[in-house]
Amino acid sequence: MAISLPVRFRSDGVRVSVETDPLHAPLRDFLINDLGEDVSAIARARGRVSGEPGDPGELNEPWQELYRYHRLDFDGTIVQVRDVAGWASCDLDPAVLRKCLDEYLQEVGALQSRRNLERALSEASSGEPMATSLALGGVSPRTQGWGLVQTPRAVLEDVAGLTPHPDACLPHGVLETGSGACWADLAVLDESGTRLRSGTKTFMPRGIDLERLMAELGKTLTQARFISAVPGAWSGVVAGVPVHGYVDPEAVLRLPCEPIEVGGVVQHVRVFFPALADSGVDLEGAALSAGAFAPSVYGERHVLMAFLLHDVQTHRHHLDVVRNARPGWEHSGNACRLRLDVQTVRLEHLWLPGHACEVPTGEFASVLYEYERLLVT
């Protein structure tokens, strides 16, 4: 059962604000004035309330914590948040306070990660080797469309634990040539090192600038083709690299398009990302065939097709990562966000708002097995 919280957190990209009613003002003031944006302090406060057996904060023993402006008192049942002057206080169930701290930690952590990335990008030296990221969308519901970001590869590897894929996962034209596309996993870890969520981010070779990219994209769209099984999906070649992409299916009626129409169509391109090396297998046919092993799909079946075709592709490493995931795990790929629960797998399309499906976990495992079998046939 979901816990109703007495506070609401909002982030505008600059700061995290805390909203509440007058009754819970001491809680709001405690979060803002005593903990602020100190991730370590928030984590310590959460640990104090967690009540893990054997820890100092074990909930069957009363305790007290004194902060600069507020004091927390636990009597074995309820946590009281009181300002040090004794003028105002509020009582909270430990589970509610713990959930508040969880969400506050998540909001502050996300804000600081964004600041660190922006700082790294602004401080990046133009003389260092550059990598170009083309698939940074899908990190939040407000992030739509695609963008071109250039930063030293070393900086990217330091942000949120970028880990190179195994050599066997890379497309042709990468190893020892300095050309072609390069892939990396973005992993977000908790304090114990457990992988909470991840996403594949795509990096193109050095030397592709925005002007060349737009020109190449325009040329590609005159020769691209729609993938009929997935709305808005197309395939083509940009800068010599085979790519998949998405356009707004409501605004763009057909591909390829005449050169005079290219400018208008480019405005509706939401994302594109390199295809892996040609395996010699009809991936569209393989995805359709494998999808038949999930007869109980609830929602838009083409989202499952997009996951296989655009997130897994011929990528055996992705299959292994998803198979090893446990309930509660989330993954954002090129086209879909995946959330794994005990009984179902939910897939939400990043570039087709509102398009999603749910698949029973057993059927989803059968789909992955069949798709892999078809890849190696």
C-alpha positions as CSV (number, residue, x, y, z in Angstrom):
1,M,0.0,0.0,0.0
2,A,1.4,3.4,-1.0
3,I,2.3,5.8,1.8
4,S,0.8,9.3,1.7
5,L,3.4,11.9,2.5
6,P,2.8,15.2,4.2
7,V,5.3,17.0,2.0
8,R,5.8,17.4,-1.7
9,F,9.2,17.9,-3.4
10,R,9.7,20.0,-6.5
11,S,12.9,20.7,-8.5
12,D,13.2,23.4,-11.1
13,G,16.8,22.4,-12.0
14,V,18.3,25.0,-9.7
15,R,17.0,24.0,-6.2
16,V,14.7,21.6,-4.5
17,S,11.7,23.1,-2.8
18,V,9.6,21.5,-0.1
19,E,5.8,22.1,0.1
20,T,3.6,21.2,3.0
21,D,0.7,22.3,5.2
22,P,1.2,24.4,8.3
23,L,0.8,21.4,10.6
24,H,4.0,19.8,9.1
25,A,6.0,23.1,8.8
26,P,8.7,21.8,11.3
27,L,9.4,18.8,9.0
28,R,9.8,21.1,6.0
29,D,12.1,23.4,8.0
30,F,14.1,20.5,9.2
31,L,14.7,19.2,5.7
32,I,15.6,22.6,4.3
33,N,17.5,24.2,7.1
34,D,19.2,21.3,8.9
35,L,19.8,18.9,6.0
36,G,19.8,21.2,3.0
37,E,21.5,19.7,0.0
38,D,24.0,17.7,2.0
39,V,23.5,14.2,0.6
40,S,25.6,12.6,3.4
41,A,23.5,14.4,6.1
42,I,20.3,13.2,4.4
43,A,21.6,9.7,4.2
44,R,22.6,9.7,7.8
45,A,19.2,10.9,8.9
46,R,17.6,8.2,6.8
47,G,19.8,5.6,8.4
48,R,18.9,6.8,11.8
49,V,15.2,6.3,11.1
50,S,15.7,3.0,9.1
51,G,15.6,0.9,12.2
52,E,17.8,-1.9,10.8
53,P,18.3,-4.6,13.6
54,G,21.5,-4.1,15.4
55,D,22.0,-0.5,14.2
56,P,22.0,2.5,16.6
57,G,18.7,3.5,15.0
58,E,16.9,0.3,15.8
59,L,13.3,1.3,16.2
60,N,12.5,-0.7,19.4
61,E,14.8,1.6,21.3
62,P,14.1,5.3,22.0
63,W,16.6,7.8,20.7
64,Q,17.2,11.5,20.2
65,E,19.1,13.5,17.5
66,L,20.0,17.2,17.9
67,Y,20.5,19.3,14.9
68,R,21.3,23.0,14.6
69,Y,17.6,24.1,14.4
70,H,15.6,21.1,15.2
71,R,15.5,18.0,17.5
72,L,14.3,14.5,16.6
73,D,12.8,12.4,19.4
74,F,11.8,8.8,19.0
75,D,9.8,7.2,21.9
76,G,9.6,3.7,20.3
77,T,6.5,4.4,18.3
78,I,6.5,8.0,16.9
79,V,9.2,10.4,15.8
80,Q,8.7,14.0,17.0
81,V,10.3,16.8,15.0
82,R,10.6,19.9,17.2
83,D,12.4,23.2,16.7
84,V,15.1,23.8,19.4
85,A,13.2,26.7,20.8
86,G,10.2,24.5,21.5
87,W,7.7,26.6,19.7
88,A,6.5,24.2,17.0
89,S,6.6,20.4,16.5
90,C,4.9,17.6,14.5
91,D,4.6,13.9,15.1
92,L,5.5,11.4,12.3
93,D,5.3,7.7,11.8
94,P,8.9,6.4,11.3
95,A,7.9,4.8,7.9
96,V,6.5,8.2,6.7
97,L,9.6,10.1,7.8
98,R,11.8,7.4,6.1
99,K,9.9,7.8,2.9
100,C,10.2,11.6,3.0
101,L,13.9,11.3,3.4
102,D,14.1,8.7,0.6
103,E,12.4,11.1,-1.9
104,Y,14.3,14.1,-0.7
105,L,17.6,12.2,-1.1
106,Q,16.5,11.2,-4.6
107,E,15.6,14.8,-5.6
108,V,18.8,16.4,-4.2
109,G,21.0,13.6,-5.7
110,A,19.4,14.1,-9.1
111,L,19.9,17.9,-8.9
112,Q,23.6,17.6,-7.9
113,S,24.2,15.1,-10.7
114,R,22.8,17.5,-13.2
115,R,25.0,20.3,-11.8
116,N,28.1,18.1,-11.9
117,L,27.4,17.2,-15.5
118,E,26.8,20.8,-16.5
119,R,30.0,21.9,-14.8
120,A,32.0,19.1,-16.5
121,L,30.6,20.1,-19.8
122,S,31.4,23.8,-19.3
123,E,34.9,23.1,-18.1
124,A,35.8,20.6,-20.8
125,S,38.8,21.6,-22.8
126,S,38.3,21.9,-26.5
127,G,41.7,20.3,-27.1
128,E,40.8,16.9,-25.5
129,P,39.4,14.0,-27.5
130,M,35.7,14.5,-27.9
131,A,32.8,12.0,-27.9
132,T,29.4,13.0,-29.2
133,S,26.3,11.8,-27.4
134,L,23.2,11.5,-29.6
135,A,20.8,9.6,-27.2
136,L,20.5,11.5,-24.0
137,G,16.7,11.7,-24.0
138,G,14.4,9.7,-21.8
139,V,15.9,10.7,-18.4
140,S,12.6,12.4,-17.4
141,P,9.1,12.8,-18.8
142,R,10.0,16.4,-19.8
143,T,13.0,15.3,-21.8
144,Q,11.9,14.9,-25.4
145,G,13.8,15.3,-28.7
146,W,17.5,14.8,-29.3
147,G,20.5,17.0,-28.9
148,L,24.2,17.1,-29.6
149,V,26.5,17.2,-26.6
150,Q,30.3,17.1,-26.8
151,T,32.6,16.4,-23.9
152,P,35.9,14.6,-23.2
153,R,35.3,10.9,-23.0
154,A,37.1,10.7,-19.6
155,V,34.5,13.1,-18.2
156,L,31.7,10.9,-19.5
157,E,33.2,7.8,-18.0
158,D,33.3,9.6,-14.6
159,V,29.7,10.6,-14.7
160,A,27.4,8.1,-12.9
161,G,29.7,5.2,-13.6
162,L,30.0,4.8,-17.3
163,T,31.3,1.3,-18.1
164,P,32.5,0.3,-21.6
165,H,30.7,-2.6,-23.2
166,P,32.7,-5.8,-24.0
167,D,34.5,-5.6,-27.3
168,A,32.2,-8.2,-28.8
169,C,29.3,-5.8,-28.3
170,L,30.8,-3.0,-30.4
171,P,29.7,-2.4,-34.0
172,H,32.1,-2.9,-36.9
173,G,34.4,0.0,-37.6
174,V,35.2,0.7,-34.0
175,L,38.1,-1.4,-32.8
176,E,41.5,-0.1,-33.7
177,T,40.1,2.2,-36.5
178,G,38.9,5.2,-34.6
179,S,35.7,5.2,-36.7
180,G,32.2,4.0,-36.4
181,A,29.9,4.1,-33.3
182,C,30.9,3.4,-29.7
183,W,28.6,2.2,-26.9
184,A,28.7,2.5,-23.1
185,D,26.4,1.5,-20.2
186,L,25.2,4.2,-17.8
187,A,24.7,2.6,-14.4
188,V,23.3,4.3,-11.3
189,L,24.4,2.5,-8.1
190,D,23.2,2.7,-4.5
191,E,25.6,2.9,-1.5
192,S,26.1,-0.9,-1.5
193,G,27.0,-1.0,-5.2
194,T,23.7,-2.5,-6.2
195,R,22.7,-1.5,-9.8
196,L,19.5,0.4,-9.5
197,R,18.9,1.5,-13.1
198,S,20.9,1.9,-16.3
199,G,20.7,3.1,-19.9
200,T,22.6,2.7,-23.0
201,K,24.0,6.0,-24.3
202,T,25.4,6.2,-27.8
203,F,28.6,8.0,-28.7
204,M,29.6,8.8,-32.3
205,P,33.1,9.2,-33.6
206,R,35.2,12.3,-33.3
207,G,34.8,14.8,-36.1
208,I,31.0,14.8,-36.4
209,D,29.9,18.4,-35.8
210,L,26.4,19.8,-35.7
211,E,26.5,21.3,-39.2
212,R,27.7,18.1,-40.7
213,L,25.2,16.1,-38.7
214,M,22.2,18.1,-39.9
215,A,23.4,17.9,-43.5
216,E,23.9,14.1,-43.2
217,L,20.5,13.7,-41.5
218,G,18.8,15.6,-44.3
219,K,20.5,13.4,-46.9
220,T,19.5,10.3,-44.8
221,L,15.9,11.2,-44.7
222,T,15.6,11.3,-48.5
223,Q,16.6,7.6,-48.5
224,A,15.4,6.3,-45.2
225,R,12.5,3.9,-44.8
226,F,9.8,3.5,-42.2
227,I,9.8,0.3,-40.1
228,S,6.2,-0.6,-40.5
229,A,5.8,-2.6,-37.3
230,V,6.6,0.4,-35.0
231,P,5.0,3.9,-35.5
232,G,7.4,6.6,-36.4
233,A,10.5,4.3,-36.6
234,W,12.8,4.6,-39.5
235,S,16.3,3.3,-40.6
236,G,19.0,4.9,-42.7
237,V,22.7,5.8,-42.8
238,V,24.2,8.9,-41.2
239,A,27.9,9.7,-41.7
240,G,28.5,6.2,-43.0
241,V,26.9,4.6,-39.8
242,P,23.7,2.6,-40.1
243,V,21.1,4.2,-37.7
244,H,17.6,3.7,-36.4
245,G,15.5,6.8,-35.6
246,Y,12.1,8.1,-34.6
247,V,10.0,10.9,-35.9
248,D,6.7,12.2,-34.6
249,P,4.3,9.8,-36.4
250,E,1.5,12.4,-36.1
251,A,3.4,15.1,-37.9
252,V,5.5,13.2,-40.5
253,L,3.4,11.0,-42.8
254,R,6.1,9.4,-44.9
255,L,9.7,8.7,-45.6
256,P,11.7,9.1,-47.7
257,C,10.8,12.7,-48.5
258,E,11.7,15.1,-51.2
259,P,14.7,17.4,-50.5
260,I,12.4,20.4,-50.4
261,E,10.6,18.8,-47.5
262,V,13.6,17.7,-45.6
263,G,13.9,20.8,-43.4
264,G,10.4,20.4,-42.1
265,V,10.8,16.7,-41.5
266,V,14.1,17.2,-39.6
267,Q,12.2,19.3,-37.0
268,H,10.2,16.2,-36.1
269,V,13.1,13.9,-35.6
270,R,13.0,12.9,-32.0
271,V,16.1,10.7,-31.6
272,F,18.4,8.5,-33.7
273,F,21.1,6.0,-32.7
274,P,23.6,3.7,-34.5
275,A,22.6,0.2,-35.4
276,L,24.9,-2.6,-34.4
277,A,26.8,-4.5,-37.0
278,D,24.7,-6.4,-39.5
279,S,24.2,-10.0,-38.2
280,G,22.8,-11.3,-41.4
281,V,19.5,-11.9,-39.6
282,D,16.2,-10.2,-40.5
283,L,15.8,-8.4,-37.1
284,E,12.3,-7.2,-37.8
285,G,11.2,-10.7,-38.6
286,A,13.0,-12.1,-35.6
287,A,11.4,-9.5,-33.3
288,L,7.9,-10.2,-34.7
289,S,8.4,-13.9,-34.3
290,A,9.8,-13.7,-30.8
291,G,7.0,-11.3,-29.7
292,A,4.5,-14.1,-30.5
293,F,5.9,-15.9,-27.4
294,A,4.1,-13.3,-25.3
295,P,0.4,-13.9,-25.9
296,S,-0.7,-11.9,-22.8
297,V,0.7,-8.5,-23.7
298,Y,-1.4,-5.7,-22.2
299,G,-1.1,-2.4,-24.1
300,E,0.6,-1.6,-27.4
301,R,2.5,-4.7,-28.6
302,H,4.7,-2.6,-30.9
303,V,6.5,-1.3,-27.7
304,L,7.8,-4.8,-27.1
305,M,8.9,-4.9,-30.8
306,A,10.7,-1.6,-30.3
307,F,12.5,-2.9,-27.3
308,L,13.9,-6.0,-29.2
309,L,14.7,-4.1,-32.4
310,H,16.1,-0.9,-31.0
311,D,17.4,-1.7,-27.5
312,V,18.6,-5.2,-27.8
313,Q,19.3,-5.2,-31.6
314,T,22.0,-7.9,-32.0
315,H,23.3,-7.0,-28.5
316,R,23.9,-10.2,-26.5
317,H,25.2,-8.1,-23.7
318,H,21.8,-6.5,-23.3
319,L,20.1,-9.8,-23.1
320,D,22.5,-10.9,-20.3
321,V,22.0,-7.6,-18.4
322,V,18.2,-7.9,-18.5
323,R,18.2,-11.6,-17.6
324,N,20.3,-10.9,-14.5
325,A,18.0,-8.1,-13.3
326,R,15.9,-8.4,-10.2
327,P,12.5,-7.0,-9.2
328,G,12.6,-3.2,-8.8
329,W,15.3,-2.8,-11.5
330,E,14.8,-0.1,-14.1
331,H,16.6,0.4,-17.5
332,S,16.4,3.2,-20.0
333,G,17.7,2.2,-23.4
334,N,17.6,3.8,-26.9
335,A,13.8,3.5,-27.3
336,C,12.2,2.1,-24.2
337,R,12.3,2.3,-20.4
338,L,12.0,-1.1,-18.8
339,R,10.8,-1.7,-15.2
340,L,10.9,-5.2,-13.8
341,D,8.5,-6.3,-11.0
342,V,7.8,-9.7,-9.6
343,Q,5.0,-10.6,-11.9
344,T,5.2,-8.2,-14.8
345,V,7.7,-6.3,-17.0
346,R,6.6,-2.8,-18.0
347,L,7.9,-1.2,-21.1
348,E,7.4,2.5,-21.8
349,H,8.4,4.0,-25.1
350,L,10.6,7.1,-24.7
351,W,9.8,8.7,-28.0
352,L,6.1,7.8,-28.4
353,P,4.4,9.4,-25.4
354,G,1.8,7.3,-23.8
355,H,2.8,4.1,-25.6
356,A,3.5,1.3,-23.1
357,C,2.8,-2.4,-22.5
358,E,3.1,-4.9,-19.7
359,V,4.2,-8.5,-20.2
360,P,4.1,-11.4,-17.6
361,T,7.7,-12.1,-16.5
362,G,7.6,-15.7,-17.7
363,E,6.4,-14.7,-21.1
364,F,9.0,-12.0,-21.3
365,A,11.7,-14.5,-20.5
366,S,10.4,-16.7,-23.4
367,V,10.5,-13.8,-25.8
368,L,14.2,-13.1,-24.9
369,Y,15.1,-16.7,-25.3
370,E,13.4,-17.0,-28.7
371,Y,14.9,-13.8,-30.0
372,E,18.3,-14.9,-29.0
373,R,17.7,-18.3,-30.7
374,L,16.7,-16.5,-33.9
375,L,19.8,-14.2,-33.7
376,V,22.2,-17.2,-33.8
377,T,20.3,-19.3,-36.3
